[in-house]
Amino acid sequence: MISKIKLNFYNIKLNKLNNTINTKSINYEITFLKFSMYLVMDTITFTFDLSSNTFTLEPLASEPTTFNTLGIIGSGTAEGWDASTAMTALQFDAHIWNITATLTDGEMKFRANNAWDINWGSNTEISGKGTQDGPNIPVAAGTYNIWFNSLDGRYILIEN
């Protein structure tokens, strides 16, 4: 059986001067005597460099860890330093966590599996990149939609 597949590759460039995106398309058509297709999903790092108008896609060096639970903890959270307040992982990405929480003036951290062996902190409020055993994150009183990425430790607190 002869099968054909058409491949499209796009070269995308961002023009910073007039805020336009330029694309160049290259099309290939390949004929196979026998065709089978499979899809491999990998976790990749996408980096976009505005200074050179380039991007890179790099696979992660190792399989990322997934966690059963992830939560916020600290003097600014509902449970204080006694217990984590559970966050919810997105259904389509087990590394993106979210919670809407009312915080008080104080500090917080993110931690996995209700234990201290895996925890993230940073000295920047509102948004930042937490590191393993990093400092406590300063928080101001308010209700926030809190997002956390367990792949790289990045977080953001969006006040409601």
Buried (B, 14 or more C-beta within 10 A) or exposed (E): EEEEEEEEEEEEEBEEEEEEEEEEEEEEEEEEEEEEEEEEEEEEEEEEEEEEEEEEEEEEEEEEEEBEBBBBBBBBBEEEBEEBBEBEBEEEEBBBBEBEBEBBEBBBBBBBEEEEEBBBBBEEEBEBEBEEEBEBBBBBEBEBEBBBBBBBBBBEBEEE
